[in-house]
Amino acid sequence: MTKTIKRVVLGALMVSSLGLLAGCGSQNNVGVVDYATIAQQSQKGQDLNKQIAAEQQKIEQQVNEQMANADEQQQQQIQAKAQQEFTTYASSVNKQFQQDVEKTVKEIAAEKKLNVVLVKGAVVEGGTDITEDVLDKMGKAKTATPAQGQGQNQGQEQQASN
């Protein structure tokens, strides 16, 4: 009997709290930002990707030199050390980029009087997309990445065929 009463009271509290929350959200200004687009289309994102690729190539070259005279166990150690070195480097670079993006997002959110900014993939509908504003402030890339260029060409080809 007491369990039933507790469930009814708990259910009533949940329903009433939903009504309160629905009213609270009407004054919030929500922004959304697409981090993947910023990483691909900002000059800094492209530069950092080039740095990471160059570091990976450098590490691979070092590994190849060290592997020439190493036995199987040493080869495994060399590969593990190289993987750890690369992961540490890439994580550091990516963390710095994320901090730069977040700083820019905070500035734009303040300018646009946004109460909260969410990652675009987490928002099904609504919100003010500030991705272009972030790109403008951080600096758009001078050239498109190969993947972007291919996508644009495919879109143009499809339009031309229609």
Disulfide bonds with the S-S distance in Angstrom:
none
